[in-house]
Amino acid sequence: MTFAPEGTKATNMPGMTGMAKAYERWVNAKGGINGRKLRVVTCNEKNTAGGAADCARKAISEKAVAVVGSYSQHGRAFMAPLEAEGIPFIGGYGVSSEEFQSPLSYPVNGGQPVLIAGAGHQLGRACNQVALVRPDTIAGDTLPVLLNAGLRANKLADATDIRAAEDSADFVPQAREALAHTTGSGKEKEKDKGCVTAVLGERTETFFDAFRRTEVERRKPQISSVLGSVSQSLVDRTGGKESPFEGAYLTSWYPVAADPLWEPMRKVVTEHAFGDDAVDPDDSGTQTTWIAYTVLSEIVKRFEEDEPLTALKVKRSLNESVPVNTGGLTPDLSWRYQDIRAVADFPRIVNGRVTFQIVQAGRLVAQPGEQSLDMTSTLEQAPRTA
């Protein structure tokens, strides 16, 4: 089962379910996984708690051995039913805290926690003051704590916390407030300037449009975001080299989209997702689903070909198996007891790596002079968020 929101007024992730179906066609075209046919069931999560619970119940009724590569902010709604039936949740997008707390969750990235802490590191090295524009939601309430952990690690003051309704269409008030807190006199040094970061999902573009129209005739603040809120496709459709995101700092879980490590996925998308424009290989949701199904495939290969496969057996293998290789897209992944980190609120994080990127000549590229960084120690020192 793969579920994600589609056709809603907030964040939509149709590429995740599209990638899941493409993976299904690809695997079955080459004989299945170790001789087993893969059957993928998809569900529209609708960005509601009821929709998330409905998708979990559908996974149960369809006797899914795992929920793989899915997106939902409503962790309580979907995780409880899955836990009751012993169905593992592999490679969620990472926007709900339950994905990093439930013993049946097996994340492939560090989710929003490591992205936001990573953004704090990235901005802490370039800014003297930071404003964060984020959703006024339960999930959004954790973002200032995590960003500030990264800022403090670089001896920078906490960010100004600016809230916005998740489905807002008017961000002018937030844009003005962000500018008021980050626009200096114009005499700052290159690495001593104000920065504005927005983490609003699909509404990030709307915010920065309002931000552009609100800018005053002083030094423009550095803008930034995280992958998922800003993507290559967004840069492309907003002008490429002329995009307002040119020069923006971005934090990601994975290598840049142009990295050759993504070629196997791109080939599958080309050959098995033809006609589905939602499956964008540059999209972090599509990439997460690819990695999650890679994990599932590697786990299934460890069973005998004629051995009956159940959710309980998949869960047990995930808990006990040697690390899973994802082709270099992540560190080798393992969820054994000895692999669990001492991160308050997020004990299921086993991959704290982030990469730092910048929009340069209309393309998302690795930020010069910056390498990938493990955010685990930063998160271990962060205050509890709940």
C-alpha positions in Angstrom: 0.0 0.0 0.0 1.2 3.5 -0.8 -0.9 6.5 0.1 -0.5 10.3 -0.4 -2.8 13.3 -0.7 -4.0 14.3 -4.1 -6.3 17.1 -5.4 -6.4 19.0 -2.0 -6.0 22.7 -1.2 -2.8 22.0 0.7 0.2 19.8 0.0 -0.3 17.2 -2.7 2.0 14.2 -3.5 0.6 12.3 -6.5 4.2 11.4 -7.6 4.5 9.1 -4.6 1.6 6.8 -5.6 2.6 7.2 -9.3 6.2 6.0 -8.5 4.8 3.1 -6.5 2.7 1.9 -9.5 5.7 2.4 -11.8 7.9 0.3 -9.5 5.2 -2.4 -9.5 5.2 -2.5 -13.3 9.0 -2.6 -13.5 9.4 -5.3 -10.9 6.8 -7.5 -12.4 8.1 -7.0 -15.9 11.4 -8.6 -14.8 9.8 -11.5 -12.9 8.9 -10.0 -9.6 10.9 -9.8 -6.4 12.7 -13.1 -6.0 9.9 -14.7 -8.0 7.1 -13.0 -6.1 4.6 -10.8 -8.0 4.3 -7.3 -6.4 0.8 -5.9 -6.1 0.6 -2.2 -5.1 -2.6 -0.7 -3.8 -2.8 3.1 -3.7 -5.0 5.5 -1.7 -5.8 9.2 -1.6 -5.0 10.4 1.9 -6.8 13.7 1.2 -4.7 15.7 3.8 -7.2 14.8 6.5 -7.1 12.6 9.6 -10.2 10.7 8.3 -8.5 10.2 4.9 -5.3 8.9 6.6 -7.4 6.5 8.8 -9.3 5.3 5.7 -6.1 4.5 3.9 -4.8 2.5 6.9 -8.0 0.6 7.0 -7.8 -0.1 3.3 -4.2 -1.5 3.8 -5.7 -3.8 6.5 -8.6 -5.0 4.3 -6.3 -5.6 1.4 -3.9 -7.6 3.6 -0.9 -5.4 2.8 2.4 -6.8 4.1 3.6 -3.2 4.4 2.7 0.4 3.8 5.6 1.8 1.7 6.7 5.3 0.6 3.7 7.3 1.8 2.9 10.8 2.9 0.6 12.0 5.7 0.8 14.7 8.4 -1.8 12.7 10.4 0.4 10.1 12.1 -1.9 9.3 14.9 -4.8 8.5 12.5 -2.9 6.0 10.3 -0.3 4.6 12.7 -2.6 3.3 15.4 -4.6 1.0 13.0 -1.4 -0.3 11.4 0.1 -1.0 14.8 -3.0 -2.9 15.8 -2.6 -5.2 12.8 1.2 -5.4 12.9 1.7 -3.8 9.5 5.1 -2.1 9.1 5.3 1.5 7.7 8.4 1.7 5.5 9.8 5.0 4.3 7.2 7.5 5.1 7.9 11.1 3.9 8.7 12.1 7.4 6.2 14.9 8.3 4.5 13.3 11.3 6.2 12.7 14.6 4.7 9.2 14.9 6.9 8.1 12.0 9.9 8.6 14.3 8.3 7.2 17.4 6.3 4.1 16.5 8.1 0.8 16.7 6.4 -0.2 13.5 7.8 2.7 11.5 11.0 2.3 9.5 12.0 5.7 8.1 14.5 6.0 5.3 15.3 9.6 5.9 15.3 11.9 8.9 12.1 13.6 7.8 11.3 17.2 8.7 13.4 17.1 11.9 16.8 16.7 10.1 15.8 19.0 7.2 14.9 21.8 9.5 17.9 21.3 11.8 20.1 21.1 8.7 18.6 24.4 7.4 19.6 25.9 10.8 23.2 24.8 10.1 23.1 26.1 6.5 21.8 29.5 7.6 23.8 29.7 10.7 26.9 29.9 8.6 25.6 32.7 6.3 23.2 34.9 8.3 23.1 37.1 11.3 19.3 36.9 11.8 16.7 34.4 10.5 12.9 34.5 10.1 11.0 31.2 9.8 7.6 31.2 8.1 5.8 27.9 8.8 2.3 26.4 9.0 0.2 27.1 12.1 -0.3 23.4 12.7 0.7 20.8 15.3 3.4 19.5 12.9 4.5 23.1 12.2 4.9 23.8 16.0 8.0 21.6 16.0 9.8 23.5 13.3 11.1 26.5 15.3 12.7 24.2 17.9 14.5 22.2 15.3 15.7 25.2 13.2 16.9 26.9 16.4 18.9 23.8 17.3 20.9 24.1 14.0 21.3 27.9 14.5 22.5 27.5 18.1 25.1 25.0 16.9 26.5 27.9 14.9 26.2 30.3 17.8 23.3 32.3 16.1 20.3 33.6 17.9 16.9 31.9 17.6 14.8 32.6 14.5 11.7 34.8 14.5 8.8 32.4 14.4 6.1 33.5 11.9 2.9 31.4 11.6 0.6 31.1 8.6 -2.6 29.2 8.0 -1.8 26.0 6.1 -4.2 26.7 3.2 -3.7 30.5 3.1 -3.7 32.3 -0.2 -2.5 35.6 1.2 0.9 35.7 2.8 1.5 39.5 2.6 1.3 40.0 6.4 3.9 37.2 6.9 6.1 38.6 4.2 6.1 42.0 5.8 6.9 40.6 9.2 9.7 38.5 7.8 11.2 41.5 6.0 10.9 43.6 9.2 13.0 41.1 11.1 15.7 40.4 8.5 16.3 43.5 6.3 19.2 45.5 7.6 20.7 48.8 6.5 22.4 47.5 3.5 25.9 47.7 5.1 26.1 44.1 6.1 29.1 42.0 5.1 28.4 39.2 2.6 28.1 36.5 5.3 26.4 38.8 7.8 22.9 39.3 6.5 19.3 38.5 7.2 17.7 35.2 5.9 14.1 34.2 5.4 13.2 30.5 5.3 9.7 29.3 4.4 8.6 25.7 4.9 5.0 25.7 3.7 4.8 22.8 1.3 3.0 23.8 -2.0 2.2 27.2 -0.4 5.9 28.1 -0.3 5.7 29.5 -3.9 2.7 31.6 -2.9 4.6 33.0 0.1 7.7 34.0 -1.9 5.6 35.6 -4.5 4.1 37.8 -1.8 7.6 38.3 -0.4 8.9 39.6 -3.7 6.1 42.1 -4.1 6.7 43.3 -0.5 10.5 43.8 -0.7 11.8 47.3 0.1 14.7 49.2 -1.4 17.2 47.8 1.0 19.5 44.8 1.0 17.5 41.8 0.0 17.5 38.9 2.6 18.9 35.5 1.6 15.9 33.2 1.0 15.9 29.5 1.8 13.7 26.4 2.2 13.8 22.6 2.2 13.3 20.0 -0.5 9.6 19.3 -0.7 8.7 22.9 -0.3 11.0 24.0 -3.2 11.9 21.6 -6.0 13.5 21.6 -9.4 10.1 21.6 -11.1 9.1 24.7 -9.1 12.3 26.5 -10.2 11.6 25.5 -13.8 8.1 26.7 -13.9 8.9 30.0 -12.2 11.5 31.0 -14.7 14.6 28.7 -14.5 17.6 31.1 -14.4 15.2 34.0 -14.0 13.3 32.3 -11.2 12.8 34.2 -7.9 14.4 31.2 -6.3 17.7 31.8 -8.0 20.4 31.8 -5.3 18.1 30.2 -2.7 19.6 27.8 -0.1 18.0 24.4 0.1 18.4 21.5 2.5 17.7 17.9 1.3 18.0 14.3 2.5 19.4 13.0 -0.7 22.1 13.7 -3.4 21.2 16.4 -6.0 18.8 15.2 -8.6 21.5 15.3 -11.3 23.6 12.7 -9.4 24.2 9.5 -11.5 23.1 7.5 -8.4 19.5 8.4 -9.5 19.9 6.9 -13.0 18.2 3.5 -12.2 15.1 5.4 -10.9 15.1 7.7 -13.9 15.1 4.7 -16.2 12.2 3.1 -14.4 10.2 6.4 -14.6 11.0 6.7 -18.3 10.0 3.2 -19.1 7.1 2.5 -16.7 5.6 5.9 -15.7 5.1 7.1 -19.3 2.1 9.4 -19.6 2.0 10.1 -15.8 3.3 13.7 -15.5 2.9 13.5 -11.7 6.0 11.2 -11.4 8.8 13.7 -11.4 12.2 12.1 -10.8 13.5 15.4 -9.3 10.7 15.4 -6.7 11.7 14.4 -3.1 8.4 12.5 -2.7 9.1 10.4 -5.8 12.6 9.8 -4.6 11.5 8.7 -1.1 9.1 6.2 -2.6 11.8 4.8 -4.8 14.1 4.3 -1.8 11.3 2.8 0.3 10.4 0.2 -2.3 14.2 -0.5 -2.7 14.1 -1.4 1.1 11.0 -3.5 0.7 12.6 -5.4 -2.2 15.8 -6.0 -0.4 13.9 -7.4 2.6 11.7 -9.6 0.5 14.8 -11.1 -1.2 15.9 -12.4 2.1 13.0 -14.8 2.3 12.9 -18.2 0.7 11.0 -18.1 -2.6 8.2 -20.4 -1.5 8.0 -19.1 2.0 4.6 -17.5 2.8 5.0 -13.7 3.3 3.1 -11.8 6.0 3.3 -8.3 7.6 4.6 -10.0 10.8 7.5 -11.6 9.0 8.4 -8.4 7.1 8.4 -6.5 10.4 10.6 -9.2 12.1 13.1 -9.1 9.2 13.3 -5.3 9.4 13.9 -5.5 13.2 16.6 -8.2 12.9 18.2 -8.0 9.5 21.7 -6.7 8.5 21.7 -3.2 7.0 19.9 -2.6 3.7 21.9 -1.0 0.9 20.0 1.7 -1.2 22.6 2.1 -3.9 24.4 5.0 -2.2 21.3 7.3 -2.0 21.3 6.9 1.8 23.7 5.4 4.3 23.0 1.7 4.7 19.8 1.5 6.7 19.1 -0.7 9.7 16.5 -0.5 12.4 17.9 -3.0 14.9 17.9 -2.0 18.6 21.6 -1.1 18.4 20.9 1.3 15.4 18.4 3.4 17.2 19.6 6.9 18.2 19.1 8.9 21.4 17.1 11.6 19.8 14.3 13.0 22.1 10.9 12.8 20.4 12.4 11.1 17.3 13.9 7.8 18.5 13.3 6.0 15.1 15.7 8.2 13.2 18.5 6.0 11.8 19.5 8.3 9.0 20.3 11.8 10.0 22.1 12.9 6.9 21.3 16.1 5.0 22.9 17.6 1.9 23.2 21.3 1.2 22.1 22.7 -2.1 21.7 26.0 -3.9 19.8 27.2 -6.9 22.4 28.2 -9.4 21.7 29.1 -13.1 18.2 27.6 -12.6 19.4 24.2 -11.4 19.6 22.7 -7.9 23.3 21.9 -7.4 25.5 21.0 -4.4 26.4 24.1 -2.4 30.0 24.9 -3.1 32.3 24.1 -0.2 29.5 22.3 1.7 29.3 18.5 2.2 26.6 16.3 3.6 26.2 16.4 7.3 24.7 14.1 9.9 22.2 16.0 12.1 21.9 13.3 14.8 24.1 15.0 17.4 22.3 18.4 16.8 18.9 16.7 17.3 20.2 14.9 20.4 21.0 18.3 22.0 17.7 19.9 20.9 15.0 20.6 23.5 12.0 18.3 23.5 9.3 19.5 21.1 6.3 18.0 22.9 
